[in-house]
Amino acid sequence: MLSNKTAVKARLDERKLESESILLLETPEGQSIPIRVNRSRRARRLSLRIVKGSPVATIPLRHPRDTSQLKEFILTHTQWIVNTLSIQKKLSPEPIPSPCLPGSSVLFHGEWQPFSFRSPSKTRPGYGVFTLGESLTLTLPIDLEDYGPAIEEALENEALRQIPPLMERLARLMNLNYNRLTLRSQKSKWGSCSQKKNISINSKIIHAPLWVQEYLLIHELYRHVLDSHLGRGIYNVNHIRPQNYGNNDRQGHVNYLPASHSYSSVKTSTGKYCLLC
């Protein structure tokens, strides 16, 4: 049963019900929010997410065609939709702009680096030498309409080169071990750690400063030894690199994932913030 606080209007565009449809959510404040509805073979339950500032509802393909359950699901999450859209408007810009061309700025290691063309490649016809600030040199095809995907792939490779050695150093420093480290581009998590000590890290962490990368890796290293996810581990994390973590606030240094990604954070009694996955 819906409360008066969540009693809002929703209209459904029936013309594209087979594959994709649009729900128009009208809040009590008079705000109209279009919600794209997708049917998915892989989905097992109703879900809501925000992608580039737009709500998307996913329905399992086997779900009944009757939209009443979907409408109720959206209505009960109206406040979450409004709050998340409001938060995302305050987030940092996309780490890689779209389209991305020479002269654009790309977020790398917490700094906005200019993406520049230097010269044609002497060894690869049709390719050129590009730089990302003074720290990274890339060989990419010339005359692309959007260099964003190529830069994203290059930064994923850079994460594969930089993150594993960093994880090994931190594990030795804390006298902790892990089974396997995997880096992948994820949509909704910074990282995770399984009971078998397999750690997965979002490769997009390469956009963040080194101290944020360390904080995340230490957090995941401690996950499998903690009884309480927000207890003793936070104390230890905050004391590994106190000179790096002590004066950094969440708003300025944590929002490095694109707006389509999500994260949460918890402020501890000591005033430190802990990244959660």
Secondary structure, 3 states (H helix, E strand, C coil): CCCHHHCCEEEECHHHCCCEEEEEEECCCCCEEEEEEEEECCCCCCEEEEECCEEEEEEECCCCCCCHHHHHHHHHCHHHHHHHHHHHHCCCCCCCCCCCCCCCEEEECCEEEEEEEEEECCCCCCEEEEEECCCEEEEEECCCCCCHHHHHHHHHHHHHHHHHHHHHHHHHHHCCCCCEEEEECCCCCCEEECCCCEEEEEHHHHHCCHHHHHHHHHHHHHHCCCCCCCCHHHHHHHHHCHHHHCCCCHHHHCCCCCCCCCCEEEECCCCCEEEEC
